[in-house]
Amino acid sequence: MSVTTSMHAQSVAASDATTARIMQRLGALAADSMEGRRAGTAGSVRARAWIVAELTAMGAKSIGSSYAMPITLRARAGSDTSGANIVARIPGKNSSGPVLVLSAHYDHLGVRNGEIFNGADDDASGCVALLTIAERLLREPPEHDVILAFFDAEESGMVGSKAFVNAPPVPIERIALNINLDMVARQDGKALWVSGTSHTPSLKPIAEVAAKTSAVTIRFGHDTKDLKPGDDWTGSSDHAAFHSKGIPFLYLGVEDHADYHKSGDDADKVDPAFYRGTVEFAYALVRAADAKLSTVMRQAK
């Protein structure tokens, strides 16, 4: 075997191992044992502990004394009123400059009429992508600080992200950009959408840089008011809380599919190759945005 062939074989093996690791994590976070991760339930607490264990194992540090930032949930039958966002920080080479917040929500719909709503795509997929990206950023530090935010209670009115922007762990004027991942694993529509560039046009060239090497189809849109109800995603997930504060955002997500908010949203419905491709694009996007973060902040002001 030639050296070139050997190196290629090693690359393929590493790639397969990465995909397997991503799928293993997705299966763990979207397992029946998590009971649908509804905010304020025992399943949510287990999911939170799992994410914290992953962050701890990779060496990602909390911002304060704990990864958990408590939030108050509205009273609902069968649920506690205490929840928590999970927040970690990847130090950048310039830790006094602007900050990028990379986010996903770990809650889902819980158990309804005896059926578990595992939410593999919505949004265990975004959380696992964040963990994968975090590991790489820890190995090769970014230029600027990256805050990882795993939000609670997105499904009940984006409670976690609203609490975050109202009491951020860093001065809010330092937050230059939010990249939010919510439903990035299903290939039913055969494309990943990037929303937010109509609100901040200077972000589109940055996203296009990442899209050039993407293994999955990247489309731009779902962010203008002329769309029919439900097709403008500006307010559809946790990036809306940042947008309300004037912070630019890029939202990555797929079109709704047959298992959206249904008990069939399970990990075995995910195409590993497509999901790996969306994770790779998200990583490339974070790198491209990090390189231009100071520019994004100046133009947003």
N, C-alpha and C positions, 0 to 999 in steps of 0.2 A: 504493500500500500504506500502510495506516495505521501509526502508531507502535506501537500495541498488537500489530498483526499482525506487524510487523517484529520486535518483541521476542520474540514467541512463536516465530517462525521461527528466530531466533538461538538461543533456548533449546533447540528441538528439534535443531538442528544440533550444538550443544554436547553434548547428551545422546547423539546418535548417535556423535559423536566419542569420547566417554568409553567407550561400549560397545565400539566398535571397538578402542580402545586396550586395554581389559581382555581382549578376545578375542585380540588380537595377542600380548599378554604370555603368555596361557595357552598359545597355540600354541607359543611359543618355549620355555617351561619344560617343556612336555610333548612336545617334539619327539623324533623318533627319535635325533637326535644326542646327546641326553642319556642315552641307553641305559638308561632306566628309573631313573636316579638312585639306584641301590642304594648304601647307605653303604659307604664304603671302596673305591669304584671310580673309574675315570677319569671316568665319567659324572657321578658325584656331585661331583667336583672342578669339572667344567664348569658344573654347575648352581649351585654355590656362587659361582663367578666371575661368572656371569650376575646373580645376586641382588645381589652386592656392587657390580657395575657400575651396576645400577638405583638402589641406595641412594646411591651416590656422585654419580650424575647429578642426583638430586633434592636433594642437599645434606643428607641425613640423616647425622648424625655417629656414629661408633663411641663406645663408652663408654671403652674403653681405647685402646691403641695400634693396635688392629686390630679389624675387624668380627668376625673369626674367633676363637672361643673353643674351643681344641682339646679333644677328648674321646677317650677310648680305647675302641675297639670290640673285641668278642670276636673271636677268631681264627676265620675262615671261609675255606673254599677259594675262591680267586679274588678275595679282598678284602683290602685293607690293614687294619691294626688302628688306623689313625689317622683320625679324622673331626673334624668341627667344627660347632658351632652358629654361626649368624650373628646377631649382636646389635647393635642400634643404639638410639639414644635420641632421642626428640622432647622437647626441653625444655618444661616447663610454666611458667606464670606463677608458680607456687609450687613451686620446685624443691627445697625442703627438706621438703615434706610427703609424703603417701602416694604410692605409685607403682602404675600399672596396667601389667600385662604383657599384651601382645597377641601371640598366638602361632599358629604353623602349622608343620607339618613339611614339609621339602623332599625327603626321601628317598622312594623307593618300592621296587619289588621287583626292578628290574634286568632282565636278559635270562635267559629260561629256555627251554631247548630251542629256541633260535634265535628265539624270539618276544620282542619288546620290550614290557615292561609300563610304558607311559608315565605312568600315574597322573595323568591330567588332572584328574579330580575328587579323587583321593586322592594327594597333596594339593596339587598345583600350584594348584588353585583357591583354597585358603586363603592360599597365599603371595602370589598376585597380588592378592587382596583386601587383604592387609596393605600391599602396595606402594601400592595406590590410596588407602587410608585415610591412609597416612603422608604422601603428597603434600598431602592436604587439611589435615592437622594442622600441617604445616610452614607452610602459607599462613595458617592461623588457629590459633595455638598453643592447646593445651588448658590447663586450669587447673593440672593436675598433670603430672608427668613420665610419659610413655608409653614403655615399653621394648618394642621390636620384637624378637621372638625367633623365628628360623627354625630349628627344631630338626632335628638329624640323627638318624638311626637310631631313629625312632619305630617303624618296622616290625619292628625286631629287639629289642623289649622296652623301648621308650621310654627308650633310653640317654641321648639328648641332654637331654631334659627333667629326668631324674633328676640328671644331672650339674649342670644349671643350678640347681636348688633346693638342691643340696648345697654349691654354691660360687657363690652368686648375685653379680651385679655390683654390687648394692647390699645393705645389711643386710636380711636377710629379713623383719624386723619392719616394714619400710617397704612391703613388697608387700601391697597391700590387696586386689587382685583379679586373677585371670587370666581373660581372654576368649580362648578357644581355638577356632580355626576348622579343621575337618577334614572335607572333603567338603561343599562348599557350592554346587556348580555344577549338579548334575543334578536335573531336575524330574520324574523318574519317579513319585515319590510326591506331587508337586504341593504340597509344603510344606517349610519349613525348621523344624527343631526347635531349641528352646532347652532345654538340660538344666542342672541345678544349682540350681534355685530351691527344690527340696525340702530341700536341705542348708542353704541360706541364704535363708529366705523373704523377707527384706527386699529381695532382688534382683528379685523378680518385678514389683513396681510399677515399678521402673526399666526393666526390659525391656518392660513393657507400654506405657510412654511411647513407646519406639522403635517398637513394633509398630503403634501407631495410624496411622502414616503409611506403613506398609510396602506395597509393591506386590505382595509375595508373601505367601502364607498362613503365619503364624507359629503354631506349636504348642508347648506346654510339656509336658515329661515325660521319660520314659526315664531317670529318676534315683531310683527307689525300689526297695527290696529285694524287694517283693512280685511283681515282674515275672518272667516266665520267663527262663531263662538266655539271655544275649545281648541282652535288651531293656533291661537297666539299663546305661546308658552311662557310669556314674560312673568306671569304670576302663578305658574303651575307648580313650583317646587321651592326649595329653600333659598335659591338665588333671589327670589322676590324680596326677601328681607333686606338683602344688600342693596338691591335696586332702589328700594324705598328710601335708603340713606344716601343715594347718589353715588354708590360704589359700582363701577363697571362689573359686568359679569359675563361669563361664557357658560352656557348650560349644555351639557352633553346628554343626549337621550335618544331612544328609539321611538318609533311610532307605537301607539297602543296596539296590543295584540289580543288574541282570543282569551288569554289567561290573565289579562290585566284586572287586578282586584278580584281575582277568583282563586279558588283553592287549588287550581291546576298550575299555578306559577311555581313550578318546582325546578330543581337544578337539572334534572334529566331532560328537560325541554331545551336546554341551552346547547348551541353548537360551539364546542370548545375553540375551534379555529376562529370563528367570528368574534367570540368574546376576547380571545387573546389579542386579536387585531384591534379591538376598541381600547383595551388596556394599553397597548403599545402606542396608539394614537394619543391617548390622554397623557401618557408620559412625555411624548414628544411635544405636546402642547404646553405642558408645564415648563419644560425646558425653554421653549421658544418664548413663552410669556415672561419667564424669569429674566431672560436676556434683555428684554425691553421694558421691564417693570417701571423703571424711573420715568421713561417716556410716557407710558400709560398713565401714571399718576399726574404728570404735568398737564396732559391733554384733558384729563377728567376734571381738573379744577376750573 
